[in-house]
Amino acid sequence: MKTKHFLRFNDLKRDEFEYIFARASWIKKQFKEYEQYWPLVDRTLVMIFEKASTRTRLSFEAGIQQLGGSAIYLNTRDSQLGRGEPVEDAGQVISRMCDLVMIRTFEQDIIDRFAQNSRVPVINGLTNEYHPCQILADIFTYIEHRGTIQGKTVAWIGDSNNVCNTWLQAAEVLDFNVHVSTPKGYEVEVERAGLYGDKHFEEFEDPMDAAKDAEIVTTDVWTSMGFESENEERLKDFADWQVDQEMMSVASSNALFMHCLPAHRGEEVTAEVIDGAQSVVWDEAENRLHVQKALMEYLLVGKMKNE
């Protein structure tokens, strides 16, 4: 049987996501009721970090332990990857000593090459191009609050970064629409986004037009990791792309505000919005734990019945 990885959102099919979302709901219920559930006893997750993290490390490390397994943390200072060992060799060696690998790194090519040489499932914890686990949590959060995302509209306001790219992939797989509004020079690169099927997104010059009647309004920091030298220029370029109450008012009356965090209040979003009644950012953050537990279980043991 071919090893299944989660390197891009479209690595899995709609029916697989429907199972993972249902499974995450059941696993979350067990967690909330303090019911022990250990399907991954004696399974080991290796977490490789080339980029700093709070939510990703905490959610994966806590998640595997809550499923009965254990986690080993590696960063480039602690491994031969930081000393020039070929990624292919690292994939061969590391995958012989564990059951699952999560990597948070720079270029997507790094994680692709690692996975090609891995005997065990590899999960993308974030690359420059994609952030599939974040969108997994975001969509699960929407389902919890509003039901199916099929046919709905997501307004992406700001930089067309790895999170935006992943929303676009998710729209193709799960059949919803994405309205994207970015400043000139920061538009979606269709090839980089990895879009292969029908076009489920539309671009808008005016962010207010993108937000109109949307069921989700979402954004991210204007300066992602690796672009810090551009911060001053980006603050000027993105000044009109702040999500504020006026923008939320043109969205659907049931619209939710989302942000992958960390957030910069007063830049990409106002405090009134992120701390307001339509914001679900804390649910999003928590749900990284639950959907990733469902994902890890699925990749390791396949489909289970909700008891």
QUIGIKA-V71141 format. One line per field, one symbol per residue. phi: phi as a letter, one per 20 degrees, with the letter a starting at -180 (. if undefined). psi: psi as a letter, one per 20 degrees, with the letter a starting at -180 (. if undefined). burial: I if it has 9 or more other ideal C-beta (glycine too) atoms within 8 Angstrom, else O. A space follows every 10 residues. Layout:
BEGIN
phi: ???
psi: ???
burial: ???
END
This chain:
BEGIN
phi: .ffedcdcfe fdegffffff ffffffffff ffelefbcfd gmeddedddd cfadffffff ffffffenec cceccffecf gfdnfggfff fffffedbda cdccbefggf ffffffddec fddeeqcgeb bffffgfffg ffggecngeg necddedpee effggfgfff fffdmcdced ccffncffeg fffmecdfed ccdcfeffff fgmfecdbbb gfcfgndgfe gfffgffege deecfffffe fgfefddcbf mfddgndfbe fgefdefeec fffgfffggf fffffffffe cnfceff
psi: pppprnhqhj hqrghghggg ggghgghggg ghjkppomik pjqpppopoi qqqfhggghg ghghhijiaq qppqrihiri hijjpphggg ggggiijaiq pppoaeqhhg hghghhjpir qppoiprhhq mhhghghghh gggghibqip irppopocpm ahgghhgggh hggjlaqppp pqqpikrpog ghikphbqoj qqqphohhhh ipjqhppqar qhorpikhij gghhhghjhj kpoahgghhi rqhjqqpqpi qqqnpieiqq hhghjahipk hhggghiggg hhghgggghh iapqpp.
burial: OOOOIIIIII IIOOOIIOII IIIIIIIIOI IOOOOOIOII OOIIIIIIII IOIOIIIIII IIIIIIIIIO IIOIIOOOIO IIOOIOIIII IIOIIOOIII IIIIIOOIOI IIIIIOIIOI IIIIIIIOII IIIIIIIIII IIIOOIOOIO OIIIIIIIII OIIIIIIIII IIIIIIIIII IIOOOIIIOO OOIIIOOOOI IOIIOOIIII IOOIIIIIII IIOIOOIOOO IOOIIOIIOO IIIIIOIIOI IOOOIIIIII OOIIOOIIII OOIIOIOIII IOIIIOIIII IIIIIIIIII OOOOOOO
END
